[in-house]
Amino acid sequence: MSWRSERIWIELITGSRKTSNFCWAFILFLGSLGFLLVGTSSYLGIVMSFYGIAGLFISSYLWCTILWNVGSGYDRFDRKEGIVCIFRWGFPGKNRRIFLRLLMKDIQSIRIAVKEDIYARRILVLYMEIRGQGAIPLTRTDENLTPREIEQKAAELAYFLRVPIEVF
């Protein structure tokens, strides 16, 4: 979801509170409870109980990331102030809030890069190239945007920021 005016563009980023994460956390929790139940009532119970406990730990990790909404935040492009703000929620602790503030004049380009995943599928990822700091990803690899949507988003953002587009 995004909000745009003539001078400000705010792009909301979804974090770990996605339907697929809820489903996996729930399935893993039920499966690990099943392993624990079988482990307490069978001859080879120690092995099954080990798998059940390991599953509960992984499930609790997933539920915590969902609860904390890790990875959510926003990208704010303010043409009036000449500032770009990137905010993300992280894991609890000292670096829970990840906040980057950049000057628009330091943005060199918007870059579209092609990445391949482990299944040899090509994924387009949108980056913002910053002078002296490298590239900052603006899209996630699991967003499943079509190439047309990525190109349109890159073109609109490059036009808004008045920077060129690079394709790699």
CORDA-V471956 format. One record per residue. N is the residue number from 1. RES is the residue in three letters. PHI is phi as a letter, one per 30 degrees, with the letter a starting at -180 (none if undefined). Layout:
n=<N/N>
res=<RES/RES>
phi=<PHI/PHI>
This chain:
n=<1/2/3/4/5/6/7/8/9/10/11/12/13/14/15/16/17/18/19/20/21/22/23/24/25/26/27/28/29/30/31/32/33/34/35/36/37/38/39/40/41/42/43/44/45/46/47/48/49/50/51/52/53/54/55/56/57/58/59/60/61/62/63/64/65/66/67/68/69/70/71/72/73/74/75/76/77/78/79/80/81/82/83/84/85/86/87/88/89/90/91/92/93/94/95/96/97/98/99/100/101/102/103/104/105/106/107/108/109/110/111/112/113/114/115/116/117/118/119/120/121/122/123/124/125/126/127/128/129/130/131/132/133/134/135/136/137/138/139/140/141/142/143/144/145/146/147/148/149/150/151/152/153/154/155/156/157/158/159/160/161/162/163/164/165/166/167/168>
res=<MET/SER/TRP/ARG/SER/GLU/ARG/ILE/TRP/ILE/GLU/LEU/ILE/THR/GLY/SER/ARG/LYS/THR/SER/ASN/PHE/CYS/TRP/ALA/PHE/ILE/LEU/PHE/LEU/GLY/SER/LEU/GLY/PHE/LEU/LEU/VAL/GLY/THR/SER/SER/TYR/LEU/GLY/ILE/VAL/MET/SER/PHE/TYR/GLY/ILE/ALA/GLY/LEU/PHE/ILE/SER/SER/TYR/LEU/TRP/CYS/THR/ILE/LEU/TRP/ASN/VAL/GLY/SER/GLY/TYR/ASP/ARG/PHE/ASP/ARG/LYS/GLU/GLY/ILE/VAL/CYS/ILE/PHE/ARG/TRP/GLY/PHE/PRO/GLY/LYS/ASN/ARG/ARG/ILE/PHE/LEU/ARG/LEU/LEU/MET/LYS/ASP/ILE/GLN/SER/ILE/ARG/ILE/ALA/VAL/LYS/GLU/ASP/ILE/TYR/ALA/ARG/ARG/ILE/LEU/VAL/LEU/TYR/MET/GLU/ILE/ARG/GLY/GLN/GLY/ALA/ILE/PRO/LEU/THR/ARG/THR/ASP/GLU/ASN/LEU/THR/PRO/ARG/GLU/ILE/GLU/GLN/LYS/ALA/ALA/GLU/LEU/ALA/TYR/PHE/LEU/ARG/VAL/PRO/ILE/GLU/VAL/PHE>
phi=<none/b/b/b/b/d/c/b/b/c/c/d/c/d/c/d/d/c/e/d/d/d/d/d/d/d/d/d/d/d/d/d/d/d/d/d/d/d/d/d/c/b/d/c/d/d/d/d/d/e/d/d/d/d/d/d/d/d/d/d/d/d/d/d/d/d/d/d/h/d/j/d/l/a/c/c/c/c/d/d/d/i/b/c/c/b/b/b/d/c/d/e/k/d/c/d/c/c/b/c/b/b/d/d/d/d/d/d/a/c/c/c/c/c/c/c/c/d/c/i/d/c/b/c/b/c/b/c/d/c/d/i/b/i/c/c/d/c/b/c/d/c/d/h/d/d/e/d/d/d/d/d/d/d/d/d/d/d/d/d/d/h/b/d/c/c/b/b>
